[in-house]
Amino acid sequence: MSVRAPPGKVCPTPPLSLYVHLPWCVRKCPYCDFNSYAVRRAGHSAVEIPEARYVDALIADLDASALFPQVRDREVVSVFFGGGTPSLFSGEAIARLVAAIRARLNVRADAEITLEANPGTVENEKFAAFEDAGINRLSLGVQSFSDTLLKAIGRIHDASDARRAIEAAAQHFPVFNIDLISGLPGQRVEDVLDDVEQAIAFSPAHLSNYALTLEPGSAFWSKRPELPDADLCADMLDAVEERLTVAGYAHYEVSAFARAGNECRHNLNYWTFGDYLGIGAGAHGKLTGGDGAEIRRQTRWKNPETYIARANAGRAVEDDFPIPPRELPLEFMMNALRLRKGFDAALFEARTHLSIESVGEILERARDAGLIERTETWIRPTPQGSRFLNRLLTMFVPDRRQETEDRRQMKTDRCC
């Protein structure tokens, strides 16, 4: 079967976003496997964040990155400050970074610029400074409004901190997101619904509800808490979706709900397999060549001090490698199948430069298994496919036994 996209198919360069990683937290949560570093540990004095030196390194990284052929002269549609806890940085530092980004990259005037914040690390004055710096969307890691559950997952804030932070966010940001987590130790369906009700009362434009997962590298992975069983977790997710739908939120992605027009543009670019430049310690990126002939992954040096030194020397990138063409279907599906509405077959072809029929047999098997619905031009996960997304995605894992032949064939058959 040919993997070439249809003759004459235009393969435009995907939209480009920027991710900025700020890796410090007051304390690392036991469920977190992100590249983050605690500034306070039991029995130890506080570690000072090297804010000015780190911002200098980020700007040096930007200077070098702006010259990449896959970045130069491209429009940036969104910027996201993630972590860690970006709200630990001062308003002055964020303002300096936003100004540096706009000076070096072609950022849209109306670009979505998001900053993650945690209750307990922010106050109203800092939110005002973030707004002045150019942040126009805030994402608050509330996780729960139950003091008992917050303590069980090692959060430093309590419910009253969360409410104050949300009230402050509403004063400064017309669009803000509240993050919740379900499937917490000892949590019941009624607890989840109570969290949702309290979140709805603040009328956020966007709400995320993540299912707690135990990840390698996290404290919970080695010392596992007792969690609700799979059936109870499924009941929680169903209850959340039903309540938020009634409240006027569209369930547009596995874990994301939004009022009309307030979907997270930055994450939508990820989920539609767009490009993103990632800067900061341990940041990842995905960049497409100007002719679409090659899609590459980048990673920055993980340790903050190593990153600072390397970035200042013009070598912030630790690894830079092409995605093998045979792995592109899985890479695409891992993102696009998270969208509840699915995706146009033409998007698959534009982003991967492969024909949709290169995965036609897999799609038929997935449809027969009740995991997707498919028309001639559209593919979307069924409710069962969204529920068992990992099962659906494993169907796209390439057969390693065919790697040599596939590499040879796809090298000669690729389009655009």
Secondary structure, DSSP 8 states (H G I E B T S, - for coil): ------TT-------EEEEEEE-EESS--TT--SS-EES--TTS------HHHHHHHHHHHHHHHTTSTTTTT-EEEEEEEEES-GGGS-HHHHHHHHHHHHHHSEEEEEEEEEEEE-TTS--HHHHHHHHHHT--EEEEEEE-S-HHHHHHTT-S--HHHHHHHHHHHHHH-SEEEEEEEES-TT--HHHHHHHHHHHHTT--SEEEEEE----TTSHHHHS------HHHHHHHHHHHHHHHHHTT-EEEETTEEE-TT-S-HHHHHHHTT-EEEEESTT-EEEEE-TTSS-EEEEEE-SSHHHHHHHHHTT--EEEEEE--GGGHHHHHHHHHTTBTT-EEHHHHHHHH-S-GGGGHHHHHHHHHTTSEEE-SSEEEE-HHHHHTHHHHHHTTS--GGGHHHHHHHHHHH---
